């Protein structure tokens, strides 16, 4: 009897969770957005400024990673090589994030 009651409670919780998901998706799909033709020129110039600097910072991080990689070859250091490659990838990610502003229409 206890197993039956716990099974019913479990299935009831699943049904309630599905109903919550459907209700929330319905509410979110009917929300109106009033951002058309909004004046965002001041924040756009700031975003352009920040993204330009992020590209430069990411390039410097990649340059430092390249130097680290070259020096790890000299020392034959496997851990140094992996750290250097991670530094290069981190710089590349920063550059990629800075260049992705066009994906969001900025």
N, C-alpha and C positions, 0 to 999 in steps of 0.2 A: 504494500500500500504506500509505503514511504517512497519507494522508487517511482511509482506512478505519479505521486504528487510532485516530486522533484523534477520529473520529466515534463510535466505540464507547466511547472514554473519556468523551466528552461525554454520551452517552446514559446511560452507567453512573452518572455523577455526578448526573444528573437523577433517575434511579430511586432512588439512595441518598438524595437530598434529600427526595423524596416520602416515602420510608419513615421518615426521621427526623421529618418533620412529623406523620405518622400516629401514630408511636410516642409522641411528646411530647404530642399532643392526647389520646391514650388515657390516658396517665399523669395528665395534668392533670384529665381528666374523672372519674377514679376517686378523687381526693383527697377525704378527708372533712374537713369543717370543724366544729370544736367550739366555735363562738362563740355558740350559742343560749343565751339567758338569762345572758349574761356580765355582770358588774358593771362597767359603764363610766361610772358616774355622775360620777366625778371628772374624767375627760377630757371628758365631755359639757358640764360647766359651763365648762371652759376653752375649748372650741370655741365655745360660746355667747358667751362674753366676747370672744373674738377676732373672731368674725363681727360682733358689734355694733360693735366699733371699726372693722372694715373697711368697714362701711356708712357710718360717719361720715367716715372718711378718703376714701373714694370720692366722697362728696358734696362734700367740700371741694375735691377735685381737679376735679370737674365745675364747681364754682363758679369756681375760678381759671380754668379753660378758658373759661367764659362771659365773664368779665371780659376775658381776652385777646382773645376774638373781638370784643367790643364795641370795644376799643381799636384793633384792626386795621382796623375799619371807619372809624374816625376818621382813621387814617394812610393808608388805602387801600393796605394792605400785603397782597399775595396770599400771600406766604410765612407771614406772621403768622396769617392766617386758617386756613391749612392746619394750622399748628402748634397753633392753638387748638382746632380741630375734633378733632385727634388727642388733645389733652389731655382734651377732653370725653369722647371715646370710651374713653380709658384709665380715667377715673373711673367710667364706666358699666360697664366690664368688671369693675372691682374690686367694685362694688356687686353686680353679677350673680353673681360668684363667691361673695361673702359670703351672698347669698340662696339659693344652690343647696345649702346644707347639708341641706335637707329632701329633696332628691333621693337622698341617701345614707342617709337614715334617722337623721340625727343630731339 
